[in-house]
Amino acid sequence: MNHLRRLQYEKPVLFWVLVAVAFWIGLQVVLYVAALLLGPLGLPSWAPIVAVLAVAVVVARRQQRSR
């Protein structure tokens, strides 16, 4: 963590580019896994996106309730 904090202060542009790339790759992996799980069910191609968003909403609501 200390390395990331130092990178954020010394080279903020590189830090945010790395954060954006990591977010993009993470999102692609999550959507790929959702498509693998939902693929055999014969659902439309937008179903994995809806499933990922629904799970994100459920997690966010549970986190807010626990406060």
RODO-60891 format. One record per atom (N, C-alpha, C, CB): residue number from 1; x, y, z. Coordinates in steps of 0.001 Angstrom, whole numbers, padded with zeros to 6 digits, always signed. Atoms other than C-alpha are relative to their C-alpha. Glycine has a CB too. Layout:
BEGIN
{node NUM, {X, Y, Z}} ...
REM end
This chain:
BEGIN
{node 1, {+000820, -001201, +000000}} {node 1, {+000000, +000000, +000000}} {node 1, {+000861, +001262, +000000}} {node 1, {-000931, +000000, +001206}} {node 2, {-000874, -001154, -000070}} {node 2, {+002833, +002359, +000798}} {node 2, {+000545, +000352, -001381}} {node 2, {+001145, -000260, +000974}} {node 3, {-000501, -000240, +001351}} {node 3, {+004164, +001921, -002732}} {node 3, {-001047, +000717, -000854}} {node 3, {+000406, -001327, -000662}} {node 4, {+001063, -000659, +000765}} {node 4, {+000794, +002884, -004237}} {node 4, {-000205, +001444, +000453}} {node 4, {-001312, -000779, +000136}} {node 5, {+000155, -001359, -000516}} {node 5, {+000504, +005920, -001971}} {node 5, {+001124, +000898, -000525}} {node 5, {-000010, -000005, +001548}} {node 6, {-001129, -000776, +000491}} {node 6, {+003989, +007058, -003000}} {node 6, {-000154, +000278, -001498}} {node 6, {+001323, -000739, +000279}} {node 7, {+000228, -000179, +001432}} {node 7, {+003164, +006501, -006670}} {node 7, {-001073, +001053, -000247}} {node 7, {-000404, -001330, -000650}} {node 8, {+001070, -000981, +000153}} {node 8, {-000015, +008569, -006236}} {node 8, {+000516, +001420, +000177}} {node 8, {-001116, -000275, +000998}} {node 9, {-000530, -001345, -000238}} {node 9, {+001955, +011532, -004884}} {node 9, {+001073, +000391, -001007}} {node 9, {+000566, +000093, +001399}} {node 10, {-001113, -000333, +000884}} {node 10, {+004986, +011304, -007169}} {node 10, {-000402, +000042, -001472}} {node 10, {+001114, -000994, +000190}} {node 11, {+000423, +000062, +001399}} {node 11, {+003302, +010369, -010461}} {node 11, {-001508, -000238, -000051}} {node 11, {+000766, -001123, -000771}} {node 12, {+001454, +000186, -000075}} {node 12, {-000448, +010982, -010190}} {node 12, {-000634, -000455, -001318}} {node 12, {-000646, +001285, +000439}} {node 13, {+000594, +000400, +001282}} {node 13, {-001136, +010562, -013916}} {node 13, {+000175, -001497, -000214}} {node 13, {+000635, +000786, -001172}} {node 14, {-000254, +001432, +000138}} {node 14, {+000487, +007135, -014010}} {node 14, {-000868, -000804, +000971}} {node 14, {+001487, -000304, +000241}} {node 15, {+000831, +000671, -000986}} {node 15, {-001356, +006155, -010838}} {node 15, {-001435, -000139, -000488}} {node 15, {+000033, +000754, +001319}} {node 16, {+001400, +000054, +000440}} {node 16, {-004780, +007046, -012277}} {node 16, {-000171, -000807, -001276}} {node 16, {-000535, +001403, -000214}} {node 17, {+000059, +000868, +001183}} {node 17, {-003996, +005353, -015595}} {node 17, {-000001, -001459, +000435}} {node 17, {+001193, +000280, -000957}} {node 18, {-000028, +001370, -000520}} {node 18, {-003122, +002183, -013668}} {node 18, {-001314, -000373, +000685}} {node 18, {+001159, -000167, +000981}} {node 19, {+001288, +000258, -000650}} {node 19, {-006313, +002478, -011601}} {node 19, {-001081, -000240, -001052}} {node 19, {-000397, +001182, +000921}} {node 20, {+001003, +000159, +001059}} {node 20, {-008419, +002889, -014757}} {node 20, {+000173, -001333, -000727}} {node 20, {+000093, +001161, -001004}} {node 21, {-000260, +001272, +000683}} {node 21, {-006746, -000084, -016465}} {node 21, {-000401, -001175, +000889}} {node 21, {+001491, -000112, -000394}} {node 22, {+000361, +001074, -000930}} {node 22, {-007174, -002266, -013359}} {node 22, {-001522, -000125, +000118}} {node 22, {+000625, +000257, +001391}} {node 23, {+001466, +000023, -000068}} {node 23, {-010852, -001282, -013107}} {node 23, {-000592, -000628, -001253}} {node 23, {-000555, +001420, +000187}} {node 24, {+000505, +000513, +001263}} {node 24, {-011421, -002046, -016789}} {node 24, {+000218, -001511, -000109}} {node 24, {+000675, +000718, -001169}} {node 25, {-000294, +001435, +000066}} {node 25, {-009705, -005446, -016609}} {node 25, {-000871, -000766, +000999}} {node 25, {+001504, -000264, +000282}} {node 26, {+000843, +000649, -000997}} {node 26, {-011579, -006320, -013418}} {node 26, {-001435, -000125, -000466}} {node 26, {+000048, +000762, +001300}} {node 27, {+001377, +000030, +000512}} {node 27, {-014916, -005416, -014992}} {node 27, {-000146, -001031, -001119}} {node 27, {-000414, +001395, -000511}} {node 28, {+000044, +000969, +001091}} {node 28, {-014123, -007480, -018077}} {node 28, {+000022, -001434, +000530}} {node 28, {+001175, +000225, -000957}} {node 29, {-000076, +001339, -000579}} {node 29, {-013215, -010509, -015947}} {node 29, {-001327, -000370, +000656}} {node 29, {+001147, -000085, +001027}} {node 30, {+001279, +000272, -000657}} {node 30, {-016412, -010218, -013886}} {node 30, {-001096, -000267, -001037}} {node 30, {-000400, +001181, +000909}} {node 31, {+001007, +000225, +001049}} {node 31, {-018552, -009923, -017022}} {node 31, {+000233, -001322, -000725}} {node 31, {+000015, +001155, -001012}} {node 32, {-000313, +001271, +000659}} {node 32, {-016750, -012882, -018603}} {node 32, {-000470, -001180, +000849}} {node 32, {+001514, -000111, -000270}} {node 33, {+000434, +001075, -000892}} {node 33, {-017381, -015072, -015569}} {node 33, {-001530, -000074, +000043}} {node 33, {+000569, +000214, +001423}} {node 34, {+001469, -000004, +000001}} {node 34, {-021039, -013991, -015476}} {node 34, {-000535, -000587, -001305}} {node 34, {-000542, +001436, +000202}} {node 35, {+000439, +000554, +001282}} {node 35, {-021378, -014814, -019174}} {node 35, {+000215, -001510, -000044}} {node 35, {+000748, +000674, -001161}} {node 36, {-000230, +001448, -000048}} {node 36, {-019845, -018246, -018576}} {node 36, {-001067, -000706, +000820}} {node 36, {+001381, -000301, +000580}} {node 37, {+000999, +000622, -000864}} {node 37, {-022298, -018956, -015773}} {node 37, {-001403, +000071, -000596}} {node 37, {+000011, +000661, +001362}} {node 38, {+001351, -000180, +000536}} {node 38, {-025362, -017608, -017578}} {node 38, {-000148, -000474, -001445}} {node 38, {-000388, +001449, +000088}} {node 39, {+000036, +000393, +001408}} {node 39, {-024449, -018765, -021099}} {node 39, {-000858, -001211, -000291}} {node 39, {+001370, -000266, -000471}} {node 40, {+000793, +001207, +000307}} {node 40, {-025951, -022268, -020930}} {node 40, {-001507, +000183, +000180}} {node 40, {+000457, -001136, +000872}} {node 41, {+001426, -000203, -000231}} {node 41, {-029312, -020810, -019879}} {node 41, {-000723, +000584, -001212}} {node 41, {-000198, +000904, +001188}} {node 42, {+000612, -000529, +001211}} {node 42, {-029903, -019280, -023320}} {node 42, {-000581, +001392, +000159}} {node 42, {-001065, -000920, -000457}} {node 43, {+000490, -001360, -000230}} {node 43, {-030433, -015751, -022016}} {node 43, {+000594, +000964, -001024}} {node 43, {+000342, +000463, +001429}} {node 44, {-000555, -000984, +000937}} {node 44, {-029865, -012603, -024128}} {node 44, {+001407, +000447, +000419}} {node 44, {-000930, +001219, -000095}} {node 45, {-001395, -000384, -000246}} {node 45, {-026362, -011149, -024389}} {node 45, {+000136, +001077, +001069}} {node 45, {+000633, +000486, -001284}} {node 46, {-000083, -001047, -001016}} {node 46, {-027199, -008266, -022024}} {node 46, {-000268, -000533, +001401}} {node 46, {-000979, +001108, -000318}} {node 47, {+000314, +000585, -001312}} {node 47, {-028151, -010630, -019173}} {node 47, {+001182, +000014, +000977}} {node 47, {-000474, -001421, -000183}} {node 48, {-001110, -000080, -000963}} {node 48, {-024621, -010819, -017666}} {node 48, {+000206, +001402, +000566}} {node 48, {+001280, -000461, -000655}} {node 49, {-000151, -001380, -000480}} {node 49, {-024473, -007017, -017431}} {node 49, {-001045, +000299, +001068}} {node 49, {-000124, +001010, -001172}} {node 50, {+001074, -000215, -000974}} {node 50, {-027822, -006910, -015648}} {node 50, {+000275, -000775, +001281}} {node 50, {-001360, -000416, -000590}} {node 51, {-000299, +000813, -001179}} {node 51, {-026759, -009716, -013320}} {node 51, {+001104, +000637, +000845}} {node 51, {+000411, -001417, -000420}} {node 52, {-001106, -000638, -000730}} {node 52, {-023494, -007958, -012386}} {node 52, {-000481, +001275, +000689}} {node 52, {+001175, +000321, -000958}} {node 53, {+000528, -001225, -000610}} {node 53, {-025304, -004663, -011772}} {node 53, {-000938, -000317, +001163}} {node 53, {-000737, +000843, -001049}} {node 54, {+000906, +000378, -001084}} {node 54, {-027962, -006397, -009662}} {node 54, {+000780, -000448, +001235}} {node 54, {-000947, -001116, -000460}} {node 55, {-000832, +000433, -001129}} {node 55, {-025308, -008058, -007504}} {node 55, {+000681, +001201, +000646}} {node 55, {+001057, -001029, -000461}} {node 56, {-000644, -001197, -000544}} {node 56, {-023509, -004711, -007117}} {node 56, {-000980, +000823, +000839}} {node 56, {+000570, +000860, -001137}} {node 57, {+001014, -000741, -000757}} {node 57, {-026749, -003039, -005971}} {node 57, {-000311, -000697, +001308}} {node 57, {-001281, +000162, -000823}} {node 58, {+000279, +000751, -001227}} {node 58, {-027469, -005803, -003463}} {node 58, {+001139, +000156, +001001}} {node 58, {-000225, -001489, -000317}} {node 59, {-001156, -000163, -000889}} {node 59, {-023949, -005579, -002037}} {node 59, {+000033, +001406, +000580}} {node 59, {+001312, -000295, -000752}} {node 60, {-000019, -001387, -000478}} {node 60, {-024151, -001781, -001792}} {node 60, {-001090, +000237, +001045}} {node 60, {-000177, +000975, -001176}} {node 61, {+001088, -000183, -000974}} {node 61, {-027507, -001910, +000003}} {node 61, {+000309, -000694, +001318}} {node 61, {-001320, -000532, -000567}} {node 62, {-000360, +000704, -001236}} {node 62, {-026261, -004491, +002486}} {node 62, {+001091, +000736, +000763}} {node 62, {+000458, -001423, -000313}} {node 63, {-001055, -000769, -000670}} {node 63, {-023189, -002391, +003199}} {node 63, {-000570, +001235, +000676}} {node 63, {+001087, +000406, -001000}} {node 64, {+000604, -001189, -000606}} {node 64, {-025345, +000670, +003870}} {node 64, {-000809, -000379, +001228}} {node 64, {-000892, +000734, -001014}} {node 65, {+000805, +000427, -001158}} {node 65, {-027622, -001259, +006240}} {node 65, {+000861, -000339, +001195}} {node 65, {-000855, -001200, -000361}} {node 66, {-000846, +000435, -001104}} {node 66, {-024690, -002507, +008295}} {node 66, {+000616, +001166, +000759}} {node 66, {+001091, -000900, -000515}} {node 67, {-000589, -001159, -000682}} {node 67, {-023629, +001031, +009259}} {node 67, {-000836, +000452, +001131}} {node 67, {+000202, +001134, -000945}} 
REM end
